[in-house]
Amino acid sequence: MSVDTAPVASATPAPPSPNVPLRSWLAVIAVATATFAMVTVESLPVGLLTAISGGLGVSPGLAGLTVTLPGLLAAISAPVLPILIRRLDRRLVLLSLLTVMLAATLTSALAPNFGVLLASRVFVGIAIGGFWALAASVAVRLVPERHIPRATSLAFGGATAANVLGAPAATLIGGLTDWRIAFGVVAALGALVAVALHALLPKLPATTTVSPRTLVAQLRNPAVRAAVTATFLLVGAHWAAFTFISPILQQTSGLDATLIGPAQLAFGVAGILGTFVAGSAAARDPRRALIVAGVLLAASLALFPLVGATPAGGLVLLVVWGLAFGGVPVGVQSWIFKAAPEAAEAATALNTSMFNLAIAVGAAVGGVIVSMTGTTGVLWIGAALGVVAGLAVWATGRSLTR
């Protein structure tokens, strides 16, 4: 991705750039919409597990593999795919991965048994990991340097919007019709996005390749190492607690069950806002933006058992939580672009791997903690992880991001 982020790697100030052509911004929006579709597909079974398990005659626990397995495979494919594609045109790779997702989602919709469904989810995981390893770099290549923060925010905003709108909307469609219809609708969205990407993306040749040695070398870069560590800790902390947001809001804040959906929507809207606020702040100082996001995340989790003990307090902290977590992905990615401009594709692949691994590990560890200590325990553990992440970023010298 060193070529993919060449504007960031420039050693001298770029001359004033002309207005960005509308086609370029449409291409960035198409990439953001593709990330929206990818993340929606990844989390699609979450709200449909009961329907899937009943329809295919398996236990809900077994059906849960349709969520866990793609996350683990995405963690593996993110660093492996950049090695395999070598000098292939990134436009061709993104279109191919989107096609794989589309075919796998259609197969899920038509799956005659659980084995076929699970096999299709394997390919979803591979496509998601590979797509995320390249999407951010592609977005920033489409615009001049001064617009990179906005392009990065748009790319990650698509993922945040998927959690706010995509997965809930798909769950609603599945509840009103059938879980297979929900998969079919998302597949149709994927087809439309593929057409848009084909029409809007220019050729994006790579002039460098990623090798296992390149990946290992990034772990020797203190700033990249701290960024990847922050991703694992902050994303893990978030998912450990957010997996149980419904019981947290009901048991800790006393929120009525009918208000859980609107509360999650407020969280998501705050997350989208946090993505764009952090994108602007990260353009000036990505390290500081990430520290602020980590501190806000840790504070909102730590204060939840105390300040969040009322419905109003719980909703306020939930919004702060959303703002903080929305800033994490774009903050980390902006830091990586500045810390490793010559090997940003390799560093992004490592970060994508850690992001997906953190989702799976965080949710699993959160379940164990909740079983042992209740929801208060998982909130405090999440806060502690947020503090550790902030310290790891703070301990990395400011000069490494300049």
Secondary structure as UniProt FT lines:
FT   TURN            2..5
FT   HELIX           6..9
FT   HELIX           22..43
FT   HELIX           44..48
FT   HELIX           49..56
FT   HELIX           60..63
FT   HELIX           65..85
FT   TURN            86..87
FT   HELIX           90..110
FT   HELIX           114..141
FT   HELIX           145..147
FT   HELIX           148..161
FT   HELIX           162..166
FT   HELIX           167..176
FT   HELIX           179..200
FT   HELIX           212..218
FT   TURN            219..220
FT   HELIX           222..242
FT   TURN            243..244
FT   HELIX           245..247
FT   HELIX           248..252
FT   HELIX           257..259
FT   HELIX           260..284
FT   HELIX           286..303
FT   TURN            304..306
FT   HELIX           307..309
FT   HELIX           311..339
FT   HELIX           341..343
FT   HELIX           344..373
FT   HELIX           375..395
FT   HELIX           398..401
//
